[in-house]
Amino acid sequence: YRPGTSTFYLYYRVLPVAAGESARFEDQAWRLMTQVTEDSVICTKYDQFKEFQFKTPNNRALDSTGDTTDKFKVFAIKLVLASTSDVDLPRVMNFRAIAFDA
């Protein structure tokens, strides 16, 4: 559920294969994903849910140095639900994330 007063921010981080054994996943930077779904898509009813799609820049993951990486061991997703309203907040149902390395 995404009312007109809200937006979603989706972040990801990866641990590249090339990072080596000493690299820590927690040290990798969170990267903002690009929303593919039109920003004008909103919900008008509280029990109405729509699908939103996001992608990484250039369809490739960015590692902690900002370079692109094709292979990664681990990934994580962080979803931030933001709203300018104190009473009409966004909600998520059936969240799924799919990550492919090259």
N, C-alpha and C positions, 0 to 999 in steps of 0.2 A: 504494500500500500504506500503510494507516494502522492501526498496531497501537493497542491500547487505552491505551498509555502515551504517546501522541503527539497532536498537534493541528496544524492548518494555520492560518496567518495570511496573509491575502491583502491586499496594499496596492495602491493605484493612485494615479496623479497625472495631471493633464491640464493642457494649455496652452490656456486659453480663447481663442476668437477675439477677444473684447473686450479681451484683455490688451494688444494693440498690438504693434508691431514691436520695441520695446525690451525686452519681457519675455523672460526666459530660462527655458527649460523646467526646468533644474536648480534654479532658485529656488522652484519650486512644491512645496508640502508633500505628503508621502505621507499618504494617507487609508486608514484601515482599512475593509475591506469587511465586510458581514454574511454569515455563512454561512447559506445557505438549507437545505442538507441537514441533517437531524437530527444532532445531536452524538453520538448513540448509534451511528451507523454506523461500524463498525470492520471491520478485516480480520483473519481468524483464520489465514490461510495466507500465507506470504511472497510467493508468486506471485499472490496475489489482489488485484485492483485494483477499486476502486469509483469511481463518478463523484461528485464533490462540486461543488456550485454555490454561487456567491457573488453578491451584488448590492451596488450602492451604496446609501447611505441614501436613502430616498424615491425610489429608482430614478432619481436625478439625480446628476450629478457635482458635487463641491465643488471650487471653485477655491482659490487661495492665501489669499483673504480669508475663506473660510468661507461665502460666498454660493453659491447654486446657480447652475450654468451649464448652458445647453442646447446650446451650440455650442462645440466644441473642435477644435483643429488636430492635436494629438498626444496620445497616451496611453501610459502605461507601467504594467506590472504587476510587483510584487515578491512572491514567494512565500517565506514563512518556514516552515520545517519544524522544529517543536519537539518534544522528547521528554524524558521523565524517565529514560529508559533509555539506557545507553551502548552497548548491543549490539543493541537492536531499534529501528532507526531508520525513520522514514517514507520512502517513495520515491514518485516521480511518473512516470507514463507517459502519453504522448499529451496533453500540456497544450495547451489552446486558450483563447484569450480573444477575446471578441466585444464590440466597443464601438460603440454607436450614439449619434449626437448627434441632437437634435430636428430 
